[in-house]
């Protein structure tokens, strides 16, 4: 049994350090923040790379009641954004994935990543500790576009009520 676990661990680490995308099948969409994929007989959970989603902000242990209430109210007013992952990602479809820092870069059509889609729709913000030169300007532009157009959290009071959490 330990040998099997060791082999799985080595197999999984090879993906974590992988710089090249590989194809995996989307098995389940839980939230905008979590999806399960399958590669051959292995399943794994993906969190979007470099962003802090509203779901993650809501679940953080330090989130204030005002922050949580603002997110709840936002999703009541914008149910399509709450289910953005279910709308844009399709079960049993193959996606190119690259692991970075225990998170996933999930490529949608062409070069757009799932993280960029979340930023453009205002259901995520760039993680404060994010410092990847390859994606920094793309993520900044996506977030700035949402902010200027007042999309998602930028058109509500979420940022103000949750700013200390960030």
Contact map, one row per residue, 1 for C-alpha under 8 A:
1111100000000000000000000000000000000000000000000000000000000000000000000000000000000000000000000000000000000000000000000000000000000000000000000000000000000000000000
1111110000000000000000000000000000000000000000000000000000000000000000000000000000000000000000000000000000000000000000000000000000000000000000000000000000000000000000
1111111000000000000000000000000000000000000000000000000000000000000000000000000000000000000000000000000000000000000000000000000000000000000000000000000000000000000000
1111111100000000000000000000000000000000000000000000000000000000000000000000000000000000000000000000000000000000000000000000000000000000000000000000000000000000000000
1111111110000000000000000000000000000000000000000000000000000000000000000000000000000000000000000000000000000000000000000000000000000000000000000000000000000000000000
0111111111000000000000000000000000000000000000000000000000000000000000000000000000000000000000000000000000000000000000000000000000000000000000000000000000000000000000
0011111111100000000000000000000000000000000000000000000000000000000000000000000000000000000000000000000000000000000000000000000000000000000000000000000000000000000000
0001111111110000000000000000000000000000000000000000000000000000000000000000000000000000000000000000000000000000000000000000000000000000000000000000000000000000000000
0000111111111000000000000000000000000000000000000000000000000000000000000000000000000000000000000000000000000000000000000000000000000000000000000000000000000000000000
0000011111111100000000000000000000000000000000000000000000000000000000000000000000000000000000000000000000000000000000000000000000000000000000000000000000000000000000
0000001111111110000000000000000000000000000000000000000000000000000000000000000000000000000000000000000000000000000000000000000000000000000000000000000000000000000000
0000000111111111000000000000000000000000000000000000000000000000000000000000000000000000000000000000000000000000000000000000000000000000000000000000000000000000000000
0000000011111111100000000000000000000000000000000000000000000000000000000000000000000000000000000000000000000000000000000000000000000000000000000000000000000000000000
0000000001111111110000000000000000000000000000000000000000000000000000000000000000000000000000000000000000000000000000000000000000000000000000000000000000000000000000
0000000000111111110000000000000000000000000000000000000000000000000000000000000000000000000000000110000000000000000000000000000000000000000000000000000000000000000000
0000000000011111110000000000000000000000000000000000000000000000000000000000000000000000000000000011110000000000000000000000000000000000000000000000000000000000000000
0000000000001111111000000000000000000000000000000000000000000000000000000000000000000000000000000011000000000000000000000000000000000000000000000000000000000000000000
0000000000000111111110000000000000000000000000000000000000000000000000000000000000000000000000000110000000000000000000000000000000000000000000000000000000000000000000
0000000000000000111110000000000000000000000000000000000000000000000000000000000000000000000000000110000000000000000000000000000000000000000000000000000000000000000000
0000000000000000011111000000000000000000000000000000000000000000000000000000000000000000000000000100000000000000000000000000000000000000000000000000000000000000000000
0000000000000000011111100000000000000000000000000000000000000000000000000000000000000000000000011100000000000000000000000000000000000000000000000000000000000000000000
0000000000000000000111110000000000000000000000000000000000000000000000000000000000000000000000111100000000000000000000000000000000000000000000000000000000000000000000
0000000000000000000011111000000000000010000000000000000000000000000000000000000000000000000001111000000000000000000000000000000000000000000000000000000000000000000000
0000000000000000000001111100000000001111000000000000000000000000000000000000000000000000000001111000000000000000000000000000000000000000000000000000000000000000000000
0000000000000000000000111110000000001110000000000000000000000000000000000000000000000000001111100000000000000000000000000000000000000000000000000000000000000000000000
0000000000000000000000011111100000111100000000000000000000000000000000000000000000000000111111100000000000000000000000000000000000000000000000000000000000000000000000
0000000000000000000000001111100000111100000000000000000000000000000000000000000000000000001100000000000000000000000000000000000000000000000000000000000000000000000000
0000000000000000000000000111110000111000000000000000000000000000000000000000000000000000001000000000000000000000000000000000000000000000000000000000000000000000000000
0000000000000000000000000111111101110000000000000000000000000000000000000000000000001100101000000000000000000000000000000000000000000000000000000000000000000000000000
0000000000000000000000000001111111110000000000000000000000000000000000000000000000000000000000000000000000000000000000000000000000000000000000000000000000000000000000
0000000000000000000000000000111111100000000000000000001000000000000000000000000001101100000000000000000000000000000000000000000000000000000000000000000000000000000000
0000000000000000000000000000111111100000000000000000101000000000000000000000000001111100000000000000000000000000000001000000000000000000000000000000000000000000000000
0000000000000000000000000000011111100000000000110000101100000000000000000000000000000000000000000000000000000000000000000000000000000000000000000000000000000000000000
0000000000000000000000000000111111110000000011110000000000000000000000000000000000000000000000000000000000000000000000000000000000000000000000000000000000000000000000
0000000000000000000000000111111111111000000011100000000000000000000000000000000000000000000000000000000000000000000000000000000000000000000000000000000000000000000000
0000000000000000000000000111110001111100001111000000000000000000000000000000000000000000000000000000000000000000000000000000000000000000000000000000000000000000000000
0000000000000000000000011111000000111110001111000000000000000000000000000000000000000000000000000000000000000000000000000000000000000000000000000000000000000000000000
0000000000000000000000011110000000011111111100000000000000000000000000000000000000000000000000000000000000000000000000000000000000000000000000000000000000000000000000
0000000000000000000000111000000000001111111000000000000000000000000000000000000000000000000000000000000000000000000000000000000000000000000000000000000000000000000000
0000000000000000000000010000000000000111110000000000000000000000000000000000000000000000000000000000000000000000000000000000000000000000000000000000000000000000000000
0000000000000000000000000000000000000111111000000000000000000000000000000000000000000000000000000000000000000000000000000000000000000000000000000000000000000000000000
0000000000000000000000000000000000000111111100000000000000000000000000000000000000000000000000000000000000000000000000000000000000000000000000000000000000000000000000
0000000000000000000000000000000000011110111110000000000000000000000000000000000000000000000000000000000000000000000000000000000000000000000000000000000000000000000000
0000000000000000000000000000000000011100011111000000000000000000000000000000000000000000000000000000000000000000000000000000000000000000000000000000000000000000000000
0000000000000000000000000000000001111000001111100000000000000000000000000000000000000000000000000000000000000000000000000000000000000000000000000000000000000000000000
0000000000000000000000000000000001111000000111110000000000000000000000000000000000000000000000000000001100000000000000000000000000000000000000000000000000000000000000
0000000000000000000000000000000011100000000011111000000000000000000000000000000000000000000000000000001100000000000000000000000000000000000000000000000000000000000000
0000000000000000000000000000000011000000000001111110000000000000000000000000000000000000000000000000001111000000011000000000000000000000000000000000000000000000000000
0000000000000000000000000000000000000000000000111110000000000000000000000000000000000000000000000001001110000000001000000000000000000000000000000000000000000000000000
0000000000000000000000000000000000000000000000011111000000000000000000000000000000000000000000000000001000000000001000000000011001000000000000000000000000000000000000
0000000000000000000000000000000000000000000000011111100000000000000000000000000000000000000000000000000000000000001000100001111001000000000000000000000000000000000000
0000000000000000000000000000000000000000000000000111110110000000000000000000000000000000000000000000000000000000000000000001111000000000000000000000000000000000000000
0000000000000000000000000000000110000000000000000011111110000000000000000000000000000000000000000000000000000000000001000011100000000000000000000000000000000000000000
0000000000000000000000000000000000000000000000000001111111000000000000100000000000000000000000000000000000000000000000000011000000000000000000000000000000000000000000
0000000000000000000000000000001110000000000000000000111111100000000000000000000000000000000000000000000000000000000000000000000000000000000000000000000000000000000000
0000000000000000000000000000000010000000000000000001111111110000000000000000000000000000000000000000000000000000000000000000000000000000000000000000000000000000000000
0000000000000000000000000000000000000000000000000001111111110010000000000000000000000000000000000000000000000000000000000000000000000000000000000000000000000000010011
0000000000000000000000000000000000000000000000000000011111110010001100100000000000000000000000000000000000000000000000000000000000000000000000000000000000000000000000
0000000000000000000000000000000000000000000000000000001111111010000000000000000000000000000000000000000000000000000000000000000000000000000000000000000000000000000000
0000000000000000000000000000000000000000000000000000000111111110000000000000000000000000000000000000000000000000000000000000000000000000000000000000000000000000000010
0000000000000000000000000000000000000000000000000000000000111110000000000000000000000000000000000000000000000000000000000000000000000000000000000000000000000000000000
0000000000000000000000000000000000000000000000000000000000011111000000000000000000000000000000000000000000000000000000000000000000000000000000000000000000000000000010
0000000000000000000000000000000000000000000000000000000011111111101100000000000000000000000000000000000000000000000000000000000000000000000000000000000000000000010010
0000000000000000000000000000000000000000000000000000000000000111111100000000000000000000000000000000000000000000000000000000000000000000000000000000000000000000010000
0000000000000000000000000000000000000000000000000000000000000011111110000000000000000000000000000000000000000000000000000000000000000000000000000000000000000000000000
0000000000000000000000000000000000000000000000000000000000000001111111000000000000000000000000000000000000000000000000000000000000000000000000000000000000000000110000
0000000000000000000000000000000000000000000000000000000001000011111111100000000000000000000000000000000000000000000000000000000000000000000000000000000000000100110000
0000000000000000000000000000000000000000000000000000000001000011111111110000000000000000000000000000000000000000000000000000000000000000000000000000000000000000000000
0000000000000000000000000000000000000000000000000000000000000000111111111000000000000000000000000000000000000000000000000000000000000000000000000000000000000000000000
0000000000000000000000000000000000000000000000000000000000000000011111111100000000000000000000000000000000000000000000000000000000000000000000000000000000001100100000
0000000000000000000000000000000000000000000000000000010001000000001111111110000000000000000000000000000000000000000000000000000000000000000000000000000000000100000000
0000000000000000000000000000000000000000000000000000000000000000000111111111000000000000000000000000000000000000000000000000000000000000000000000000000000000000000000
0000000000000000000000000000000000000000000000000000000000000000000011111111100000000000000000000000000000000000000000000000000000000000000000000000000000000000000000
0000000000000000000000000000000000000000000000000000000000000000000001111111110000000000000000000000000000000000000000000000000000000000000000000000000010010100000000
0000000000000000000000000000000000000000000000000000000000000000000000111111111011000000000000000000000000000000000000000000000000000000000000000000000000000000000000
0000000000000000000000000000000000000000000000000000000000000000000000011111111000000000000000000000000000000000000000000000000000000000000000000000000000000000000000
0000000000000000000000000000000000000000000000000000000000000000000000001111111000000000000000000000000000000000000000000000000000000000000000000000000000000000000000
0000000000000000000000000000000000000000000000000000000000000000000000000111111111000000000000000000000000000000000000000000000000000000000000000000000000000000000000
0000000000000000000000000000000000000000000000000000000000000000000000000011111111100000000000000000000000000000000000000000000000000000000000000000000000000000000000
0000000000000000000000000000000000000000000000000000000000000000000000000000011111110010000000000000000000000000000000000000000000000000000000000000000000000000000000
0000000000000000000000000000000000000000000000000000000000000000000000000010011111110000000000000000000000000000000000001010000000000000000000000000000100000000000000
0000000000000000000000000000001100000000000000000000000000000000000000000010011111110000000000000000000000000000000000000000000000000000000000000000000000000000000000
0000000000000000000000000000001100000000000000000000000000000000000000000000001111111110000000000000000000000000000000000000000000000000000000000000000000000000000000
0000000000000000000000000000000100000000000000000000000000000000000000000000000111111111000000000000000000000000000000000000000000000000000000000000000000000000000000
0000000000000000000000000000101100000000000000000000000000000000000000000000000000111111100000000000000000000000000000000000000000000000000000000000000000000000000000
0000000000000000000000000000101100000000000000000000000000000000000000000000000000111111110000000000000000000000000000000000000000000000000000000000000000000000000000
0000000000000000000000000000000000000000000000000000000000000000000000000000000100111111110000000000000000000000000000000000000000000000000000000000000000000000000000
0000000000000000000000000000000000000000000000000000000000000000000000000000000000011111110000000000000000000000000000000000000000000000000000000000000000000000000000
0000000000000000000000000100100000000000000000000000000000000000000000000000000000001111111000000000000000000000000000000000000000000000000000000000000000000000000000
0000000000000000000000000100000000000000000000000000000000000000000000000000000000000111111110000000000000000000000000000000000000000000000000000000000000000000000000
0000000000000000000000001111100000000000000000000000000000000000000000000000000000000000111110000000000000000000000000000000000000000000000000000000000000000000000000
0000000000000000000000001110000000000000000000000000000000000000000000000000000000000000011111000000000000000000000000000000000000000000000000000000000000000000000000
0000000000000000000000001100000000000000000000000000000000000000000000000000000000000000011111100000000000000000000000000000000000000000000000000000000000000000000000
0000000000000000000000111100000000000000000000000000000000000000000000000000000000000000000111110000000000000000000000000000000000000000000000000000000000000000000000
0000000000000000000001111100000000000000000000000000000000000000000000000000000000000000000011111000000001110000000000000000000000000000000000000000000000000000000000
0000000000000000000011110000000000000000000000000000000000000000000000000000000000000000000001111100000001110000000000000000000000000000000000000000000000000000000000
0000000000000000000011110000000000000000000000000000000000000000000000000000000000000000000000111110000111100000000000000000000000000000000000000000000000000000000000
0000000000000010011111000000000000000000000000000000000000000000000000000000000000000000000000011111000111000000000000000000000000000000000000000000000000000000000000
0000000000000011111000000000000000000000000000000000000000000000000000000000000000000000000000001111111110000000000000000000000000000000000000000000000000000000000000
0000000000000001100000000000000000000000000000001000000000000000000000000000000000000000000000000111111110000000000000000000000000000000000000000000000000000000000000
0000000000000001000000000000000000000000000000000000000000000000000000000000000000000000000000000011111000000000000000000000000000000000000000000000000000000000000000
0000000000000001000000000000000000000000000000000000000000000000000000000000000000000000000000000011111100000000000000000000000000000000000000000000000000000000000000
0000000000000000000000000000000000000000000001111100000000000000000000000000000000000000000000000011111110000000000000000000000000000000000000000000000000000000000000
0000000000000000000000000000000000000000000001111000000000000000000000000000000000000000000000001111011111000000000000000000000000000000000000000000000000000000000000
0000000000000000000000000000000000000000000000011000000000000000000000000000000000000000000000001111001111100000111000000000000000000000000000000000000000000000000000
0000000000000000000000000000000000000000000000010000000000000000000000000000000000000000000000111100000111110000111000000000000000000000000000000000000000000000000000
0000000000000000000000000000000000000000000000000000000000000000000000000000000000000000000000111000000011111111110000000000000000000000000000000000000000000000000000
0000000000000000000000000000000000000000000000000000000000000000000000000000000000000000000000110000000001111111110000000000000000000000000000000000000000000000000000
0000000000000000000000000000000000000000000000000000000000000000000000000000000000000000000000000000000000111111000000000000000000000000000000000000000000000000000000
0000000000000000000000000000000000000000000000000000000000000000000000000000000000000000000000000000000000111111000000000000000000000000000000000000000000000000000000
0000000000000000000000000000000000000000000000000000000000000000000000000000000000000000000000000000000000111111100000000000000000000000000000000000000000000000000000
0000000000000000000000000000000000000000000000000000000000000000000000000000000000000000000000000000000000111111110110000000000000000000000000000000000000000000000000
0000000000000000000000000000000000000000000000000000000000000000000000000000000000000000000000000000000011110011111110000000000000000000000000000000000000000000000000
0000000000000000000000000000000000000000000000010000000000000000000000000000000000000000000000000000000011110001111111000000000000000000000000000000000000000000000000
0000000000000000000000000000000000000000000000011110000000000000000000000000000000000000000000000000000011000000111111100000000000000000001000000000000000000000000000
0000000000000000000000000000000000000000000000000000000000000000000000000000000000000000000000000000000000000001111111110000000000000000011001000000000000000000000000
0000000000000000000000000000000000000000000000000000000000000000000000000000000000000000000000000000000000000001111111111000000000000000000001000000000000000000000000
0000000000000000000000000000000100000000000000000000100000000000000000000000000000000000000000000000000000000000011111111111000000000000000000000000000000000000000000
0000000000000000000000000000000000000000000000000010000000000000000000000000000000000000000000000000000000000000001111111111110000000000001001100100000000000000000000
0000000000000000000000000000000000000000000000000000000000000000000000000000000000000000000000000000000000000000000111111110000000000000000001101100001000000000000000
0000000000000000000000000000000000000000000000000000000000000000000000000000000010000000000000000000000000000000000011111111000000000000000000000100001100000000000000
0000000000000000000000000000000000000000000000000000000000000000000000000000000000000000000000000000000000000000000001111111100000000000000000100110001111000000000000
0000000000000000000000000000000000000000000000000000110000000000000000000000000010000000000000000000000000000000000001111111100000000000000000000000000110000000000000
0000000000000000000000000000000000000000000000000011110000000000000000000000000000000000000000000000000000000000000001101111110000000000000000000000000010000000000000
0000000000000000000000000000000000000000000000000011100000000000000000000000000000000000000000000000000000000000000000100111111000000000000000100000000000000000000000
0000000000000000000000000000000000000000000000000111000000000000000000000000000000000000000000000000000000000000000000100001111101000000001100100000000000000000000000
0000000000000000000000000000000000000000000000000111000000000000000000000000000000000000000000000000000000000000000000000000111111000000000000000000000000000000000001
0000000000000000000000000000000000000000000000000000000000000000000000000000000000000000000000000000000000000000000000000000011111000000000000000000000000000000000001
0000000000000000000000000000000000000000000000000000000000000000000000000000000000000000000000000000000000000000000000000000001111100000000000000000000000000000000000
0000000000000000000000000000000000000000000000000110000000000000000000000000000000000000000000000000000000000000000000000000011111110001000000000000000000000000000000
0000000000000000000000000000000000000000000000000000000000000000000000000000000000000000000000000000000000000000000000000000000011111001000000000000000000000000000000
0000000000000000000000000000000000000000000000000000000000000000000000000000000000000000000000000000000000000000000000000000000001111111000000000000000000000000000000
0000000000000000000000000000000000000000000000000000000000000000000000000000000000000000000000000000000000000000000000000000000000111111100000000000000000000000000000
0000000000000000000000000000000000000000000000000000000000000000000000000000000000000000000000000000000000000000000000000000000000011111100000000000000000000000000000
0000000000000000000000000000000000000000000000000000000000000000000000000000000000000000000000000000000000000000000000000000000000011111111000000000000000000000000000
0000000000000000000000000000000000000000000000000000000000000000000000000000000000000000000000000000000000000000000000000000000001111111111100000000000000000000000000
0000000000000000000000000000000000000000000000000000000000000000000000000000000000000000000000000000000000000000000000000000000000001111111110000000000000000000000000
0000000000000000000000000000000000000000000000000000000000000000000000000000000000000000000000000000000000000000000100000000000000000011111111000000000000000000000000
0000000000000000000000000000000000000000000000000000000000000000000000000000000000000000000000000000000000000000001100100000010000000011111111100000000000000000000000
0000000000000000000000000000000000000000000000000000000000000000000000000000000000000000000000000000000000000000000000000000010000000001111111110000000000000000000000
0000000000000000000000000000000000000000000000000000000000000000000000000000000000000000000000000000000000000000000000000000000000000000111111111000000000000000000000
0000000000000000000000000000000000000000000000000000000000000000000000000000000000000000000000000000000000000000000110110000000000000000011111111100000000000000000000
0000000000000000000000000000000000000000000000000000000000000000000000000000000000000000000000000000000000000000000000110100110000000000001111111110000000000000000000
0000000000000000000000000000000000000000000000000000000000000000000000000000000000000000000000000000000000000000000000000000000000000000000111111111000000000000000000
0000000000000000000000000000000000000000000000000000000000000000000000000000000000000000000000000000000000000000000000010000000000000000000011111111100000000000000000
0000000000000000000000000000000000000000000000000000000000000000000000000000000000000000000000000000000000000000000000111100000000000000000001111111111101000000000000
0000000000000000000000000000000000000000000000000000000000000000000000000000000000000000000000000000000000000000000000000100000000000000000000111111111001100000000000
0000000000000000000000000000000000000000000000000000000000000000000000000000000000000000000000000000000000000000000000000000000000000000000000011111111000000000000000
0000000000000000000000000000000000000000000000000000000000000000000000000000000000000000000000000000000000000000000000000000000000000000000000001111111000000000000000
0000000000000000000000000000000000000000000000000000000000000000000000000000000000000000000000000000000000000000000000000000000000000000000000000111111111110000000000
0000000000000000000000000000000000000000000000000000000000000000000000000000000000000000000000000000000000000000000000011100000000000000000000000111111111100000000000
0000000000000000000000000000000000000000000000000000000000000000000000000000000010000000000000000000000000000000000000001110000000000000000000000100011111110000000000
0000000000000000000000000000000000000000000000000000000000000000000000000100000000000000000000000000000000000000000000000111000000000000000000000000011111111110000000
0000000000000000000000000000000000000000000000000000000000000000000000000000000000000000000000000000000000000000000000000100000000000000000000000110011111111110000000
0000000000000000000000000000000000000000000000000000000000000000000000000000000000000000000000000000000000000000000000000000000000000000000000000010011111111000000000
0000000000000000000000000000000000000000000000000000000000000000000000000100000000000000000000000000000000000000000000000000000000000000000000000000010111111110000000
0000000000000000000000000000000000000000000000000000000000000000000001000000000000000000000000000000000000000000000000000000000000000000000000000000000011111111100000
0000000000000000000000000000000000000000000000000000000000000000001001100100000000000000000000000000000000000000000000000000000000000000000000000000000011011111111000
0000000000000000000000000000000000000000000000000000000000000000000000000000000000000000000000000000000000000000000000000000000000000000000000000000000011011111111000
0000000000000000000000000000000000000000000000000000000000000000000000000000000000000000000000000000000000000000000000000000000000000000000000000000000000001111111000
0000000000000000000000000000000000000000000000000000000000000000011001000000000000000000000000000000000000000000000000000000000000000000000000000000000000001111111100
0000000000000000000000000000000000000000000000000000000010000011011000000000000000000000000000000000000000000000000000000000000000000000000000000000000000000111111111
0000000000000000000000000000000000000000000000000000000000000000000000000000000000000000000000000000000000000000000000000000000000000000000000000000000000000111111111
0000000000000000000000000000000000000000000000000000000000000000000000000000000000000000000000000000000000000000000000000000000000000000000000000000000000000000111111
0000000000000000000000000000000000000000000000000000000010010110000000000000000000000000000000000000000000000000000000000000000000000000000000000000000000000000011111
0000000000000000000000000000000000000000000000000000000010000000000000000000000000000000000000000000000000000000000000000000001100000000000000000000000000000000011111
